[in-house]
Amino acid sequence: MSIPILTFSTSALVLTLYILHDEIQRARDKHNTSKIKRPPRYNGWIGITTTLFWANALTLLLFATPTLETGAILTSTIFCLLGLLLLHRYATSYLSINPSGTITHRTWTGRRITTPITSINAYTYTPTETTAEGDFHPDQLKLYNSKGQIIASFSPRILKEYTIAAHLIFRHTEHRWADVNTPEDAHTIKKPPPTPSTSFDPCAGSATATTSPPKPSSPPHTPKTNPGLHKNHRRGGVFKSLIVLNPPRIQRT
């Protein structure tokens, strides 16, 4: 069997097995009691096809051409690594909202970390933006604990996950964390999410359109900023600051 036929037949087999594995995993997630959010499947398809295409090109350049083209080999290697990076990003973009009031996410290394929602002490939120150069930056929500460690980092728009933002908005307006075992609190948290053209801004406490700059809004209970944890970032022209939540009020009966 020639090298080109062997290469492309192997790639077709790998692609088929990958799609089957991904679909089986998604089917399991649907039957899970937790609310699991992952990026759209086409993100994984782009990663695997890019990797296989340039891996095939690299294989043919190394074993099926009479002369070695250094530039072509280097280009194929770079794009193959880019495909692997996209594939890894798709595999590690995972967020689970558990019935026990905890959230589970995967780190860059693939390790799963489960943390109670009530341990969120601060957060940063960067709205979706398209720069003047045409570069698209999805929104980003980062959650921190009291030690300043990142609990989770994800894009609500890409994962279509607005439950955490609803918890943060509830925390701002009610000065306490929602009790998912209480019908009233559960109904508030499970309200229908915004339309695809909008995204939650926890700082504003409402849904803001992504097509126009978010209007400044002051929540009824303005959170304090911890000077020791305060950070200013700049990403694609958008400034964001670390918002530290006030301690919840003690309810007396």
Backbone bond lengths (Angstrom), bond angles and torsions (degrees), N, CA, C in turn:
res aa  C-N    CA-C-N  psi(-1)  N-CA   C-N-CA  omega(-1)  CA-C   N-CA-C  phi
1 M - - - 1.471 - - 1.526 109.23 -
2 S 1.350 117.22 132.59 1.455 121.11 -178.38 1.516 111.33 -71.27
3 I 1.320 114.93 160.02 1.469 120.56 -178.10 1.531 111.94 -63.13
4 P 1.339 120.82 -44.78 1.480 119.06 178.64 1.518 113.35 -58.91
5 I 1.352 117.52 -44.52 1.466 119.79 -179.78 1.526 111.02 -64.48
6 L 1.324 116.32 -42.10 1.467 120.30 179.23 1.523 110.99 -64.32
7 T 1.326 116.41 -39.55 1.465 120.83 -178.76 1.524 112.09 -65.24
8 F 1.334 115.87 -48.98 1.463 119.04 -176.56 1.529 112.13 -73.21
9 S 1.315 118.26 -32.83 1.468 119.84 176.79 1.526 110.79 -67.65
10 T 1.341 116.33 -38.75 1.464 120.21 176.57 1.527 111.13 -64.36
11 S 1.334 116.55 -40.86 1.468 120.75 179.06 1.523 111.04 -64.37
12 A 1.342 116.55 -40.81 1.467 119.69 178.70 1.528 111.02 -62.86
13 L 1.336 116.09 -39.47 1.466 119.81 178.37 1.524 111.13 -66.36
14 V 1.329 116.70 -44.34 1.470 120.76 179.30 1.523 110.62 -62.66
15 L 1.335 117.15 -42.46 1.464 121.03 179.76 1.529 111.07 -62.95
16 T 1.314 116.66 -42.87 1.468 120.74 179.59 1.524 111.31 -63.74
17 L 1.326 116.43 -45.50 1.461 120.22 179.96 1.529 111.33 -64.65
18 Y 1.329 116.83 -37.69 1.465 120.26 179.56 1.533 110.71 -64.55
19 I 1.339 117.16 -46.49 1.465 120.48 -179.34 1.529 110.60 -62.91
20 L 1.329 117.16 -42.03 1.464 120.23 178.14 1.524 111.15 -62.28
21 H 1.333 116.71 -43.99 1.466 120.60 179.25 1.520 111.14 -62.28
22 D 1.335 117.09 -42.00 1.460 120.81 -178.43 1.524 110.72 -67.37
23 E 1.324 118.17 -40.78 1.454 121.25 -179.45 1.531 110.77 -68.28
24 I 1.325 117.15 -38.03 1.470 120.31 177.00 1.524 110.24 -63.44
25 Q 1.338 116.19 -41.71 1.465 120.12 179.53 1.520 111.28 -65.23
26 R 1.324 117.23 -39.46 1.460 120.66 178.56 1.527 111.06 -67.01
27 A 1.327 116.78 -37.30 1.466 120.10 177.46 1.527 110.67 -64.31
28 R 1.324 117.04 -38.90 1.461 120.42 177.29 1.526 110.71 -65.88
29 D 1.330 116.60 -38.47 1.466 120.06 179.77 1.524 111.19 -63.03
30 K 1.346 117.42 -36.02 1.462 120.39 -179.29 1.525 111.92 -66.53
31 H 1.330 116.74 -31.63 1.463 120.64 -179.04 1.531 112.01 -90.25
32 N 1.328 116.44 0.71 1.455 120.23 179.38 1.522 109.36 -77.79
33 T 1.325 116.51 146.02 1.471 120.14 178.83 1.519 111.91 -70.85
34 S 1.318 117.61 -21.15 1.454 121.30 177.67 1.529 109.96 -82.53
35 K 1.321 114.92 158.22 1.460 120.90 177.54 1.525 107.82 -92.25
36 I 1.332 116.07 99.89 1.463 121.58 -174.00 1.517 109.59 -99.33
37 K 1.332 115.19 131.72 1.454 121.73 179.84 1.524 109.40 -119.64
38 R 1.337 115.64 131.18 1.456 122.43 176.32 1.521 108.45 -136.49
39 P 1.339 117.96 159.51 1.474 120.13 178.16 1.526 110.48 -64.37
40 P 1.329 118.40 162.37 1.464 121.11 176.23 1.526 111.28 -56.80
41 R 1.326 116.60 147.17 1.461 121.55 -174.92 1.516 113.39 -62.66
42 Y 1.340 117.41 -25.89 1.470 118.02 -179.00 1.526 112.22 -65.04
43 N 1.343 117.35 -21.79 1.458 119.35 175.09 1.521 111.04 -63.56
44 G 1.329 115.95 -40.05 1.457 119.84 176.67 1.512 112.34 -69.41
45 W 1.339 116.52 -37.05 1.462 119.74 178.45 1.528 111.09 -63.30
46 I 1.326 115.98 -40.87 1.471 119.74 178.72 1.518 110.27 -62.27
47 G 1.333 116.32 -43.38 1.460 120.29 -179.38 1.523 112.90 -64.01
48 I 1.341 116.89 -45.99 1.461 119.56 -176.42 1.521 111.74 -71.58
49 T 1.346 118.21 -39.95 1.461 119.90 179.38 1.522 111.79 -68.33
50 T 1.334 116.87 -37.86 1.466 119.75 176.83 1.518 110.75 -63.48
51 T 1.319 116.39 -43.99 1.468 120.47 179.90 1.522 111.04 -63.18
52 L 1.327 117.59 -47.71 1.460 120.62 -177.36 1.524 112.08 -67.35
53 F 1.316 117.33 -39.85 1.466 120.05 -179.19 1.523 111.11 -61.28
54 W 1.316 116.15 -49.29 1.466 118.81 -176.74 1.526 111.49 -77.71
55 A 1.323 117.62 -24.48 1.464 119.30 172.68 1.526 110.30 -67.90
56 N 1.332 116.88 -38.78 1.459 120.78 175.03 1.528 111.26 -63.33
57 A 1.330 115.36 -44.29 1.462 119.34 179.27 1.523 111.06 -61.34
58 L 1.329 116.46 -40.93 1.462 120.18 179.49 1.528 110.99 -66.35
59 T 1.329 116.11 -40.13 1.467 119.71 179.14 1.522 111.61 -63.60
60 L 1.334 116.33 -43.49 1.467 119.98 179.24 1.520 111.82 -65.91
61 L 1.331 116.43 -37.33 1.464 119.52 178.49 1.527 111.74 -65.54
62 L 1.319 116.15 -34.77 1.465 119.87 -176.46 1.527 113.11 -81.99
63 F 1.337 116.34 -34.51 1.469 118.43 -170.50 1.528 114.80 -119.31
64 A 1.322 117.88 -12.90 1.467 118.58 -175.03 1.518 113.68 -120.78
65 T 1.308 118.09 9.04 1.462 121.16 177.20 1.522 109.41 -118.64
66 P 1.332 116.51 143.35 1.467 119.04 -177.00 1.516 113.64 -68.54
67 T 1.325 117.51 -32.57 1.463 120.86 -179.55 1.521 109.49 -120.99
68 L 1.311 115.57 146.70 1.460 121.17 -179.78 1.523 109.68 -89.82
69 E 1.326 116.11 121.61 1.462 122.63 176.85 1.527 108.41 -97.44
70 T 1.325 115.52 106.77 1.467 119.95 -175.42 1.521 111.91 -61.07
71 G 1.341 117.21 -42.78 1.462 120.56 -178.82 1.508 112.47 -63.91
72 A 1.339 115.93 -42.45 1.461 119.69 -179.98 1.519 111.36 -67.87
73 I 1.330 116.11 -39.00 1.471 120.09 178.40 1.517 110.61 -64.35
74 L 1.331 116.69 -42.41 1.458 120.65 179.65 1.530 110.87 -65.08
75 T 1.341 116.52 -41.91 1.465 120.21 179.26 1.527 110.95 -63.78
76 S 1.325 117.07 -44.29 1.461 120.70 179.44 1.519 111.27 -62.92
77 T 1.320 116.76 -38.75 1.461 120.79 179.31 1.522 111.19 -64.82
78 I 1.334 116.51 -43.14 1.465 120.62 -179.03 1.524 110.92 -63.21
79 F 1.338 116.88 -46.33 1.460 119.85 -179.13 1.529 112.09 -69.66
80 C 1.326 116.37 -30.87 1.461 119.31 175.70 1.528 110.65 -65.97
81 L 1.324 116.45 -41.86 1.463 120.85 177.14 1.531 110.87 -66.20
82 L 1.337 116.88 -35.67 1.461 120.52 176.96 1.527 110.64 -63.25
83 G 1.336 116.30 -41.32 1.460 119.65 176.71 1.516 112.34 -62.85
84 L 1.330 116.55 -40.48 1.466 120.05 177.02 1.521 111.08 -63.96
85 L 1.344 116.65 -36.78 1.462 120.53 178.11 1.519 111.01 -64.47
86 L 1.335 117.19 -43.66 1.469 121.03 177.29 1.525 111.07 -63.48
87 L 1.318 116.33 -39.82 1.457 120.58 179.83 1.521 111.50 -66.11
88 H 1.326 116.23 -40.71 1.467 120.20 179.13 1.524 110.70 -67.57
89 R 1.316 116.36 -38.55 1.467 119.92 179.02 1.528 110.71 -64.06
90 Y 1.312 116.85 -39.54 1.462 120.55 177.91 1.529 110.89 -65.92
91 A 1.328 116.54 -40.00 1.467 120.53 -176.84 1.525 111.95 -70.01
92 T 1.330 117.89 -31.03 1.464 120.82 -176.04 1.526 113.02 -95.50
93 S 1.348 117.64 -7.26 1.465 120.59 177.54 1.529 107.98 -81.32
94 Y 1.305 115.11 94.92 1.462 121.19 -172.17 1.516 108.68 -147.43
95 L 1.329 115.63 132.44 1.459 120.37 178.55 1.522 108.45 -142.34
96 S 1.320 116.14 130.79 1.456 121.41 -178.47 1.522 109.12 -125.39
97 I 1.348 115.98 124.79 1.464 122.10 174.19 1.519 106.64 -98.36
98 N 1.311 117.60 110.33 1.458 122.48 -171.41 1.529 111.67 -92.21
99 P 1.342 117.32 149.70 1.474 120.59 179.06 1.523 113.02 -61.26
100 S 1.323 117.27 -22.02 1.460 120.86 -178.38 1.521 113.16 -78.30
101 G 1.354 117.76 4.68 1.458 120.18 -179.02 1.506 113.10 82.08
102 T 1.322 117.84 26.43 1.454 122.54 179.12 1.530 108.96 -122.62
103 I 1.316 115.57 163.72 1.455 121.61 175.58 1.525 108.42 -124.09
104 T 1.318 116.28 143.62 1.461 122.33 179.28 1.518 108.37 -124.55
105 H 1.320 116.20 130.19 1.455 119.89 176.36 1.518 109.48 -137.47
106 R 1.303 116.02 163.26 1.457 121.86 179.00 1.518 110.13 -102.63
107 T 1.324 115.77 139.00 1.449 121.28 174.99 1.520 109.13 -81.51
108 W 1.328 116.47 177.92 1.463 121.70 179.54 1.519 110.87 -61.47
109 T 1.315 117.33 -28.76 1.467 120.81 179.66 1.522 112.22 -84.81
110 G 1.344 117.68 -2.89 1.456 120.99 179.15 1.515 114.08 93.17
111 R 1.341 117.46 -1.63 1.462 120.34 -179.72 1.523 110.32 -74.23
112 R 1.341 117.20 135.17 1.450 122.09 179.87 1.526 110.63 -89.32
113 I 1.321 115.88 133.77 1.460 122.09 179.82 1.521 108.15 -125.60
114 T 1.330 116.88 127.47 1.463 123.11 179.41 1.521 109.23 -111.97
115 T 1.336 115.93 128.29 1.460 121.36 -176.24 1.521 109.57 -138.08
116 P 1.347 118.94 139.36 1.467 120.55 174.89 1.526 111.05 -62.83
117 I 1.320 116.46 142.52 1.465 120.65 178.20 1.525 110.62 -61.55
118 T 1.329 116.49 -34.11 1.471 120.15 -178.23 1.522 112.98 -68.77
119 S 1.340 117.49 -9.66 1.468 119.42 178.73 1.521 111.94 -85.54
120 I 1.344 117.20 -1.69 1.463 120.20 176.83 1.517 108.43 -68.14
121 N 1.312 115.85 121.64 1.459 121.13 -177.95 1.525 112.15 -110.73
122 A 1.331 116.22 -22.56 1.458 120.33 -178.19 1.519 108.77 -160.16
123 Y 1.317 115.12 164.86 1.459 119.08 179.05 1.519 109.79 -156.78
124 T 1.328 115.63 160.45 1.457 122.54 169.21 1.516 107.17 -127.12
125 Y 1.316 115.89 144.54 1.461 120.83 178.78 1.523 109.54 -135.39
126 T 1.337 116.25 126.63 1.457 122.49 177.55 1.522 107.90 -114.67
127 P 1.336 119.19 118.54 1.473 120.23 -179.20 1.528 111.69 -67.18
128 T 1.325 115.48 162.92 1.454 121.71 174.55 1.516 109.85 -64.02
129 E 1.347 115.70 140.99 1.459 118.86 -178.59 1.520 110.65 -150.41
130 T 1.296 115.58 143.34 1.459 123.08 170.04 1.517 107.40 -115.62
131 T 1.328 117.34 118.79 1.457 121.94 -175.56 1.525 110.88 -73.65
132 A 1.331 115.35 171.91 1.462 120.74 178.68 1.523 111.55 -63.61
133 E 1.343 116.35 -26.05 1.463 120.30 178.46 1.517 112.50 -81.50
134 G 1.343 117.45 -3.06 1.454 120.77 179.74 1.512 114.13 92.08
135 D 1.334 118.34 5.03 1.465 121.58 178.98 1.525 109.34 -77.70
136 F 1.331 114.95 130.78 1.467 120.54 -179.15 1.517 109.99 -98.42
137 H 1.325 116.43 129.63 1.464 122.38 176.99 1.533 107.46 -120.61
138 P 1.335 118.87 113.92 1.469 120.05 178.16 1.520 110.44 -68.67
139 D 1.322 115.69 160.42 1.457 118.80 177.49 1.528 109.90 -66.40
140 Q 1.307 115.83 157.68 1.461 121.17 -175.99 1.522 109.29 -142.77
141 L 1.329 115.69 128.09 1.459 122.23 176.99 1.516 108.58 -118.94
142 K 1.340 116.42 120.99 1.461 121.56 178.60 1.519 108.92 -115.89
143 L 1.322 115.73 132.52 1.463 122.22 -178.49 1.524 109.29 -111.53
144 Y 1.324 116.56 138.67 1.461 122.35 -177.56 1.524 109.97 -125.51
145 N 1.332 115.74 152.07 1.459 120.17 172.51 1.515 109.47 -94.57
146 S 1.330 116.61 -174.46 1.466 120.75 -175.91 1.521 112.91 -67.10
147 K 1.335 117.36 -18.58 1.465 121.03 178.63 1.523 112.71 -89.45
148 G 1.322 117.20 1.85 1.448 120.75 -178.79 1.514 113.74 82.12
149 Q 1.338 117.52 10.18 1.461 121.32 179.31 1.521 109.73 -87.87
150 I 1.339 116.39 144.31 1.461 121.12 -179.44 1.529 109.96 -73.49
151 I 1.329 115.86 123.17 1.459 121.46 175.85 1.521 109.92 -82.37
152 A 1.324 115.64 -45.63 1.464 120.81 179.96 1.517 108.30 -157.88
153 S 1.324 116.03 153.58 1.451 123.05 177.10 1.519 108.15 -143.49
154 F 1.336 116.89 121.29 1.453 119.70 -176.56 1.523 109.78 -158.91
155 S 1.326 115.41 167.87 1.458 122.32 176.57 1.525 108.57 -101.67
156 P 1.331 118.99 111.69 1.468 120.34 178.51 1.523 112.87 -58.34
157 R 1.330 116.67 -33.46 1.465 119.18 -177.57 1.522 111.40 -71.82
158 I 1.333 117.63 -43.20 1.458 120.81 -178.62 1.525 110.76 -68.27
159 L 1.329 116.92 -45.20 1.461 120.68 -179.42 1.528 112.48 -82.42
160 K 1.339 116.87 -9.03 1.469 121.92 -176.69 1.527 110.25 53.40
161 E 1.317 114.67 46.48 1.462 122.02 -178.43 1.523 109.20 -119.36
162 Y 1.338 115.85 112.84 1.457 121.20 -178.15 1.531 112.42 -120.09
163 T 1.337 116.60 5.80 1.458 119.34 -178.79 1.525 111.67 -65.51
164 I 1.335 116.35 -44.14 1.470 119.69 -179.67 1.521 109.89 -62.49
165 A 1.342 116.98 -42.14 1.466 119.75 177.77 1.522 110.50 -62.28
166 A 1.329 116.93 -37.25 1.467 119.92 177.31 1.524 110.79 -63.99
167 H 1.334 117.14 -39.33 1.464 120.65 176.36 1.531 110.70 -62.97
168 L 1.326 117.48 -41.32 1.463 120.54 -180.00 1.529 110.97 -66.47
169 I 1.333 116.61 -41.33 1.460 119.98 177.90 1.538 110.36 -63.66
170 F 1.326 115.91 -42.53 1.472 120.62 176.79 1.523 110.21 -60.41
171 R 1.319 115.84 -41.12 1.472 121.30 -179.58 1.522 111.12 -63.11
172 H 1.342 116.34 -37.49 1.464 120.63 179.22 1.521 111.64 -70.90
173 T 1.323 116.66 -44.84 1.462 120.02 -172.83 1.520 113.70 -80.85
174 E 1.341 116.88 -33.93 1.460 120.85 -177.08 1.521 113.22 -101.38
175 H 1.354 116.73 -7.32 1.474 121.88 178.49 1.524 112.74 62.91
176 R 1.319 116.57 24.88 1.456 121.74 177.02 1.523 108.03 -158.15
177 W 1.315 116.08 164.29 1.458 119.56 176.77 1.519 110.38 -81.60
178 A 1.308 116.29 146.57 1.460 120.88 179.84 1.524 110.64 -70.34
179 D 1.307 115.12 140.73 1.460 121.43 175.33 1.530 107.71 -98.74
180 V 1.342 116.70 105.39 1.463 120.76 -175.04 1.529 111.86 -66.54
181 N 1.333 116.98 -13.61 1.461 119.89 177.77 1.529 112.19 -84.62
182 T 1.338 116.23 -7.44 1.461 121.06 177.26 1.523 108.68 -95.84
183 P 1.324 118.29 127.59 1.476 120.17 -176.88 1.522 113.23 -55.81
184 E 1.348 117.62 -40.85 1.459 120.04 -177.81 1.526 110.84 -64.85
185 D 1.332 116.51 -46.43 1.463 119.63 -179.95 1.524 111.19 -66.79
186 A 1.325 116.27 -40.88 1.466 119.69 -179.47 1.524 110.79 -63.54
187 H 1.328 117.57 -37.67 1.460 121.09 178.82 1.523 110.54 -65.64
188 T 1.319 116.99 -39.11 1.457 120.81 179.52 1.525 111.03 -65.58
189 I 1.325 116.44 -42.36 1.461 120.52 -178.64 1.521 111.56 -69.80
190 K 1.333 116.81 -34.51 1.470 120.94 -174.32 1.514 113.18 -93.22
191 K 1.328 118.08 20.24 1.458 119.46 175.75 1.523 109.84 -61.87
192 P 1.337 117.82 152.47 1.468 120.11 -178.40 1.513 111.02 -56.24
193 P 1.357 117.70 137.42 1.455 120.96 179.58 1.514 111.04 -70.10
194 P 1.338 117.44 167.04 1.460 119.98 179.29 1.517 111.16 -68.08
195 T 1.324 115.61 166.91 1.458 120.63 177.67 1.513 109.42 -67.45
196 P 1.365 118.63 162.14 1.464 120.65 -177.92 1.514 114.07 -57.88
197 S 1.343 117.77 -21.45 1.455 119.59 -178.32 1.514 112.90 -83.12
198 T 1.339 117.37 -1.48 1.452 121.05 179.70 1.503 110.02 -126.57
199 S 1.322 115.44 164.31 1.458 120.67 176.60 1.512 108.70 -145.05
200 F 1.303 116.76 151.38 1.453 121.88 179.90 1.515 110.41 -71.03
201 D 1.301 116.16 137.36 1.452 121.81 168.94 1.516 106.47 -115.39
202 P 1.353 118.82 102.35 1.461 120.23 -177.09 1.516 112.40 -60.44
203 C 1.354 116.62 -27.31 1.461 119.33 -179.55 1.526 110.77 -67.72
204 A 1.366 115.45 -33.93 1.453 119.18 -178.56 1.514 111.91 -88.29
205 G 1.346 116.85 -21.07 1.443 120.85 179.53 1.516 113.88 77.82
206 S 1.326 117.16 20.62 1.454 120.94 179.35 1.504 109.16 -158.17
207 A 1.321 115.94 177.94 1.461 120.74 177.42 1.514 108.75 -86.54
208 T 1.320 118.40 132.32 1.446 123.02 -179.76 1.511 109.10 -122.04
209 A 1.320 117.76 141.87 1.454 121.39 -177.52 1.509 110.02 -69.97
210 T 1.310 116.35 139.99 1.460 120.82 -179.73 1.519 111.53 -84.68
211 T 1.333 117.37 -13.21 1.452 119.56 -178.02 1.522 112.13 -80.60
212 S 1.315 117.71 -12.75 1.451 121.43 178.59 1.511 109.01 -136.97
213 P 1.331 117.79 155.68 1.470 119.60 -179.04 1.510 110.88 -58.99
214 P 1.345 117.96 138.56 1.468 120.37 -179.43 1.514 112.00 -64.58
215 K 1.329 115.89 137.92 1.446 120.65 178.97 1.516 110.06 -76.01
216 P 1.330 116.63 137.23 1.471 118.00 179.12 1.508 110.66 -64.57
217 S 1.310 115.48 136.04 1.455 121.09 -179.15 1.520 108.65 -142.91
218 S 1.298 115.79 137.21 1.458 120.67 -179.77 1.509 109.06 -105.21
219 P 1.321 118.91 119.74 1.463 120.55 178.06 1.513 110.50 -68.14
220 P 1.330 117.25 157.57 1.463 119.90 -179.30 1.520 112.06 -56.76
221 H 1.304 117.30 -30.59 1.453 121.06 -177.84 1.522 107.76 -120.23
222 T 1.334 117.13 96.70 1.455 121.35 -175.44 1.525 110.39 -71.57
223 P 1.328 117.97 123.32 1.461 120.04 -178.74 1.518 111.68 -72.56
224 K 1.300 116.20 146.61 1.450 121.44 176.42 1.526 110.17 -82.32
225 T 1.305 114.82 152.96 1.452 120.08 177.78 1.516 109.24 -107.33
226 N 1.306 116.70 124.04 1.453 121.68 179.72 1.519 109.13 -78.16
227 P 1.368 119.68 115.49 1.465 120.02 -178.33 1.523 112.81 -57.85
228 G 1.316 116.76 -30.64 1.458 119.09 -178.36 1.513 113.44 -72.11
229 L 1.348 117.23 -24.18 1.453 121.15 -178.56 1.519 112.53 -108.85
230 H 1.334 117.25 -6.88 1.454 120.61 -174.47 1.525 110.96 -64.28
231 K 1.340 115.20 130.11 1.461 120.58 178.20 1.520 108.52 -137.07
232 N 1.315 116.48 142.67 1.451 121.25 172.44 1.506 108.21 -112.30
233 H 1.323 116.84 131.39 1.446 122.34 -178.87 1.524 108.15 -122.26
234 R 1.298 115.60 159.56 1.453 120.16 172.61 1.514 107.67 -135.31
235 R 1.320 116.19 121.91 1.456 121.01 179.71 1.510 108.40 -140.54
236 G 1.320 115.91 112.53 1.453 120.01 179.40 1.516 112.91 60.43
237 G 1.331 117.23 32.08 1.451 121.26 177.63 1.510 114.32 84.45
238 V 1.308 118.89 3.54 1.465 122.02 -179.16 1.519 109.32 -107.82
239 F 1.325 116.17 123.63 1.454 120.51 176.58 1.516 109.78 -88.74
240 K 1.296 116.54 145.60 1.458 120.16 175.88 1.519 108.75 -143.56
241 S 1.299 117.17 147.20 1.452 122.60 -179.54 1.511 109.57 -125.75
242 L 1.292 114.90 152.51 1.460 120.53 178.58 1.519 109.08 -76.63
243 I 1.316 116.30 119.70 1.466 122.52 179.78 1.520 108.35 -98.14
244 V 1.312 116.65 120.92 1.459 121.78 179.94 1.515 108.89 -101.84
245 L 1.322 116.75 126.24 1.454 121.70 -177.17 1.520 110.79 -76.77
246 N 1.319 115.49 143.73 1.465 120.54 174.53 1.517 109.98 -72.06
247 P 1.321 118.07 153.91 1.468 119.25 173.35 1.505 111.18 -58.15
248 P 1.330 118.56 141.38 1.481 120.18 -179.05 1.512 111.12 -65.21
249 R 1.308 114.94 148.80 1.462 119.58 177.44 1.525 110.31 -70.78
250 I 1.308 115.93 145.61 1.474 120.54 179.02 1.525 107.86 -88.53
251 Q 1.303 114.86 121.82 1.459 119.56 179.28 1.534 109.70 -88.19
252 R 1.324 115.45 124.60 1.468 121.35 -179.72 1.520 108.96 -103.02
253 T 1.303 114.73 139.16 1.474 119.57 179.92 1.514 109.58 -113.04
